Amino acid sequence: MNQSERPQIIVRVDYAEPLVAFGLVAALQAADGLHVLAPGLDARVASAVTADVTLTDLAGGLALLDGQARGMRAAERTRVVIVAAHDREHDVRLALESGVQGYVLLGCDIDELTTAVRTVARGNRHLCMSAAHRIADSLAREALTAPESGVVW
């Protein structure tokens, strides 16, 4: 099967910050095999279209997954990739424990972003290198208490 025969991955960009959303849309639209929806930026986008992958911020991803857990039909479910400003251990753990399949940082390059989308669309997880290191390092020590994990350096 060649590139033109391969089905497109439908990606919904649902980011709280409009400038970031615009940048994500622009970056992804240039990638082959991705069809990008941006409901917050384009009123013509049908909200009934179910995305294969949704790119969002941490709060948006947690809310989306909470809604899915509360009984959305399977046809309405999407895989979630968080595009975050920080790679704090607590945030990464919370995201993963909530069902997020991907976690990248705002400063990642476009290749990593598209790789994350494609990896998650295939049903696998993708963590950026720094988030993966945070999780790996945390496995070698005692878990932080809730108050400790909220401390920002």
DAHU-V26095 format. One record per residue. N is the residue number from 0. RES is the residue in three letters. BURIAL is # if it has 16 or more other C-alpha atoms within 10 Angstrom, else .. D_CENTER is the distance of its C-alpha to the mean C-alpha in Angstrom with 2 decimals. Layout:
N;RES;BURIAL;D_CENTER
N;RES;BURIAL;D_CENTER
This chain:
0;MET;.;27.52
1;ASN;.;26.92
2;GLN;.;24.01
3;SER;.;25.45
4;GLU;.;25.80
5;ARG;.;22.31
6;PRO;.;20.35
7;GLN;.;17.60
8;ILE;#;13.96
9;ILE;#;13.16
10;VAL;#;10.00
11;ARG;#;9.81
12;VAL;#;9.03
13;ASP;#;9.62
14;TYR;#;9.84
15;ALA;.;12.90
16;GLU;.;14.55
17;PRO;.;16.10
18;LEU;.;16.81
19;VAL;#;13.32
20;ALA;#;12.28
21;PHE;.;15.36
22;GLY;.;14.64
23;LEU;#;11.24
24;VAL;#;13.22
25;ALA;.;16.13
26;ALA;#;14.51
27;LEU;#;12.98
28;GLN;.;16.23
29;ALA;.;18.20
30;ALA;.;16.64
31;ASP;.;18.68
32;GLY;#;17.58
33;LEU;#;14.73
34;HIS;#;15.59
35;VAL;#;13.64
36;LEU;#;14.07
37;ALA;#;14.04
38;PRO;.;15.84
39;GLY;#;16.14
40;LEU;#;17.74
41;ASP;.;19.77
42;ALA;.;21.86
43;ARG;.;22.81
44;VAL;.;19.50
45;ALA;.;20.29
46;SER;.;18.25
47;ALA;.;19.61
48;VAL;.;17.62
49;THR;#;15.10
50;ALA;#;12.01
51;ASP;#;11.15
52;VAL;#;7.41
53;THR;#;5.93
54;LEU;#;4.17
55;THR;#;5.49
56;ASP;#;7.31
57;LEU;#;8.29
58;ALA;.;11.09
59;GLY;#;9.61
60;GLY;#;7.16
61;LEU;#;10.34
62;ALA;.;12.51
63;LEU;#;10.91
64;LEU;#;11.14
65;ASP;.;14.54
66;GLY;.;15.65
67;GLN;#;14.89
68;ALA;.;16.80
69;ARG;.;19.57
70;GLY;.;20.51
71;MET;.;18.63
72;ARG;.;20.14
73;ALA;.;18.51
74;ALA;.;18.54
75;GLU;.;16.27
76;ARG;#;13.48
77;THR;#;10.14
78;ARG;#;7.61
79;VAL;#;4.28
80;VAL;#;1.12
81;ILE;#;3.08
82;VAL;#;5.58
83;ALA;#;8.62
84;ALA;.;12.30
85;HIS;.;13.45
86;ASP;#;13.24
87;ARG;#;15.63
88;GLU;#;16.32
89;HIS;#;16.41
90;ASP;#;12.94
91;VAL;#;11.46
92;ARG;#;13.90
93;LEU;.;13.28
94;ALA;#;9.58
95;LEU;#;10.77
96;GLU;.;13.84
97;SER;.;12.25
98;GLY;#;10.61
99;VAL;#;6.96
100;GLN;#;6.99
101;GLY;#;5.04
102;TYR;#;5.74
103;VAL;#;7.29
104;LEU;#;9.85
105;LEU;.;11.03
106;GLY;.;13.99
107;CYS;.;12.69
108;ASP;.;14.59
109;ILE;.;13.78
110;ASP;.;14.59
111;GLU;.;12.00
112;LEU;#;9.25
113;THR;#;10.95
114;THR;.;11.58
115;ALA;#;8.07
116;VAL;#;7.72
117;ARG;#;11.23
118;THR;.;11.09
119;VAL;#;8.59
120;ALA;#;10.67
121;ARG;.;13.65
122;GLY;.;12.79
123;ASN;.;12.32
124;ARG;#;10.16
125;HIS;#;9.15
126;LEU;#;9.76
127;CYS;#;11.10
128;MET;.;14.82
129;SER;#;15.36
130;ALA;#;12.97
131;ALA;#;14.68
132;HIS;.;17.96
133;ARG;#;17.48
134;ILE;#;17.00
135;ALA;.;19.86
136;ASP;.;22.08
137;SER;.;21.63
138;LEU;.;22.96
139;ALA;.;26.17
140;ARG;.;27.07
141;GLU;.;27.50
142;ALA;.;24.61
143;LEU;.;24.64
144;THR;.;25.92
145;ALA;.;23.93
146;PRO;.;25.93
147;GLU;.;25.61
148;SER;.;21.82
149;GLY;.;21.76
150;VAL;.;23.88
151;VAL;.;22.43
152;TRP;.;24.40
